[in-house]
Amino acid sequence: MTPTPYPEEPWQLAGQMYLSLWTPPRGELPPVAEGTRPVTVAGRGLVGAAWVVYENDSVLHYNELLRAVLVRDGARPRVCITDIWVDSAASMAGGRALWGIPKEMAVFDVERAQEASFAAKAQDGPLATGRFTERRRLPGTWPLRYRLTQTLDGRPKTSPVRSRGVVRLARAQWTVPENSPLGPLTRRSPLVSLALRDFTLRFGG
């Protein structure tokens, strides 16, 4: 079988992100990358789940659903993507080969009007649905730099990520089937939800 072609790194991406953050107990945290440990405070970690629409000037155009955990490599903070689905074969192939991101394929239904609504379904069944209502915009344009650590070929792979965009507070509704890998998320309400509008992102070295 001919390998699926994908862009070389870094990937220049742009679009819209709808993000919620939770602080679940340590026992509900998913496994993370080799050589890292979840960051916990009083027995709780920090987990984010996001719907992303890559469009505009992105090197690839596709939809994405992901879950990520704040981890540490020694004393250094990192982010680890533990679950992720896309509707682009090139994105899946590139994410796995370049950075060890465990991308899987899914089918997405996305509607964006006064509210943004999402649904994703994998081969094994529904993954999640989400609805975001944007509220107050935070002043300015927000830069964000961090490092992502994944497991690639059995070893930690750390990659730089740089992003900038407009941030709005949002109200989010998540519905996740119990048999979905994301099932534990809906056992409690999100700590905060945000919409990152018209962001730009440089992924990889």
C-alpha positions, 0 to 999 in steps of 0.5 A: 500500500502506498503511504499517504503523503503529508506536509513536512514540518513545521505545519502552518495552521489557522482556524477556530478552536473551541476548548474546555478544561477539567480538573479530574482526579488522578485516577481518571487521567489517561496514560501519557507519553513515555518519560512524562508524568501528569501535573497534579495539585491536591490529587487532581490533574488538568485535562483539555478537550477541544474541537478544532476547525483548520481552515483559512491559510492552513497547510491542510484543511480538516476537523479535529477532536482531541483530549490533552493532559498537562504533564511534566518532563522532570520539572519542565511543563509539557502538553501530551495529546492522549486521544485525537481524531481527524477527518484527513488521512494526510493529517493522520499520517503526518501526525503519527509519523512526525510527532507520535500523535495518535491520530485516528479517523472520524466523521465530523458534523460541524455547524457554525452560526450564532452557536458552534455545534459539533459531533464526531463518530469513529468506526466503533461509534459516536465519540462526542457532541459539543455546543459552544456559545461565545460570550465576552471577548478578552482584550488583545490578541493572545500568544501561546508557546508550549512544548508537546511531548508524545511517544515516537518509536518508543521514545519521547518526542518533544516538539515546539508549538507557537500560537496566537489568536483572539480569545473569548469566554464561552459556555459549553455543553458536552455530551459523551457516551459512556463507552467513548474514550472521552467518557470520563470527561462528562462526569463533572462540568468544565472548569472553563470553556474558551473559543480561540478565534482566527488563531494561527499556529506553527506546529513542529520544528 
